[in-house]
Amino acid sequence: MLDRQLLQLPGGKRMLAASIACALALGLLVVGQAAGLTWAIVGLWQGGALAAQAAWAALFCACFLLRRAVADAEDAMLERYAARTARELRGQLLEAVWDGGPALVRAHGSAAVAADAIEGADAVEEYVRIMFPKAANVVVVPLVILIAMFALDWVSGLISLACYPFILLFMRLIGQSAGAEARKRYAEFETLSASFTDMASGLETLRAFGASRRFAERVFALSERFRELTMKTLRIAMLSTTVLDLFATFGLAGVAIMLGFRLVDGTMQLFPALCVLMMVPEYFKPVREYGEDYHSTLNGKAALGAIAALLGAQTADEDGARAGAAAAADASVGAAAGQSTPEQALASLGLRPGVPGCAGVVGKSGAGKTTLLDRIAGLSGARDDAWAARVAYLPQEPYLFRTSLRDNVAFYAPDADDAQVRDALAAAGLGAFAASLPDGLDTRIGDGGRELSGGQAQRVAIARALLDPARDLWLLDEPTAHLDAQTEAELIACMLPLMRDKTVVVATHSAAWLPHLATCFRIDEGHLAPVAPAEALR
């Protein structure tokens, strides 16, 4: 009934115990409520005074109010726990993305990671909030009521007991089918998100090559597939709800018919018959509610599995990154085997943090250049905030936030004033460009804002790094790979004076960088070897 993943959450077992205690209280209150109302009705039926039934009516009212109070208290407790769990899972996911770095995001897809962190965590919150009480109620409440029914009328108890296993068996079969469809639907949702994100980010390129219609048709096909899976899951949900209602109705009808026959022939008293009849709907109510709510939480179950898989993958990737870093710090460059810290990975290139110098890393695509840079940046393994505060990472395509030019440049130094931002832009060669903008530093760039060329985006990233003087370790990952020769030469000429007092590592395929590198290394299958800059790309 209860997903094992829920019990593995922090505080999951404690929350299950609290839900079981609440379910036990609810079951006893149902019995007390039915007994109080039945005694009051029977007393009036037998000609008793209305005032004489006040005690039984008070019992009914007290049980009714207490039942509501217990349910409300349980809901409040679970809402707090579910919200805290979702926050912690989202935090763990973001920590994993931070620790795993770009490699983890590339492996799982940025859209899938974003979906897990946003919609996935919210779905898990609803899943946790609903499933703990429903799973406890479906076992404990019917058990308490069944014991009371056997005490009042063993025939009604036997009929109710005989119906329950069939309901549970059918729920299990339907649940497995619906769960499989929900997992397919969630995987399709991640695929759809990734495709839409990829298409949106490359829309201009697709238009330029006349391929936008083909990719739009692909997104439409994926969305139709997602719609079909959603409708299939809904059909299963409607079928299971209908069948559960049918079984519950048959059970209630069987008990009522047998009670009616025995009341007519005089072998059954009014009190046990009426009390049992009042308890039977409550006996089947938890399993019906479980079936109705189960399908609404399938997304949460799939999301919890996806997040757990991503967190587990991050742990495995972290171990692999340590091994990769050790291989990268090969003895051929004078580094001891088994190095794994960012500072030791930097030392494998003959550089020390805070000491000006520039080293290049060349190699085939997939040889490990980006992995080495990630390791030096501290993007894999245990996070070191002090180390991260001195690193400026300039990738091939710098990320521009969907905000003003000022906020993009001041990302590392949010307290910088406008004069400092303008100085950084001027040093990066964007002074005239910024001055020409109609809204100046308030001009929105990034998605939905003013479009920048590749060279301008790189200069924004340079200005971003310059604005924080504490960032004295610059890591450049193919910074000019997508630029034309003239723009590349202009950008390199702009960057060289700014790099003189920095520790710089450049991963590149471009020959334009080689004359400006003090040392150069070729990486091949995780092994570094020194090479003369003039011969690096031969």
Buried (B, 14 or more C-beta within 10 A) or exposed (E): BBBEBBEEBEEBEEBBEBBBBBBBBBBBBBBBBBBBBBBBBBBBEEEBEEEEBEEBBEBBEBBBEBBEEBBEEBEEBBEEBBEBBBEBBBEBBEEBBBBBBBBBBEBBBBBBBBBBBEBBBBBBBBBBBBBBBBBBBBBBBBBBBBEBBBEBBEBBBBBBBEBBEEBBEBBEEBBEBBBEBBBBBBBBBBBBBBBBBBBEEBEEEBEEEEEBEEBEEEBEEBBEBBEEBBEBBEEBBEEBBEBBBEBBEBBBEBBBEBBEEBBEEEEBBEBBBBBBBBBBBBBBBBBBBBBBBBBEBBBBBBBBBBBBEBBEBBEEBBEEBBEBBBBBBBEEBEBEEEBBBBBBBBBBBBBEBEEBBBBBBBBEEEBBBBBBBBBBBBBBBEEBEEBBEBBBBBBBBBEBEEBBBBBBBBBBBEEBEEEBBBBBBBBBBBBEBBEEBEEBBEBBBBEEBBEBEBBBBBBBBBBBBBBBEEBBBBBBBBBBBBBEEEBBEBBBEBBEEBBEEBBBBBBBBBEBBBEBBEBBBBBEEBBBEBBEBEEBBE
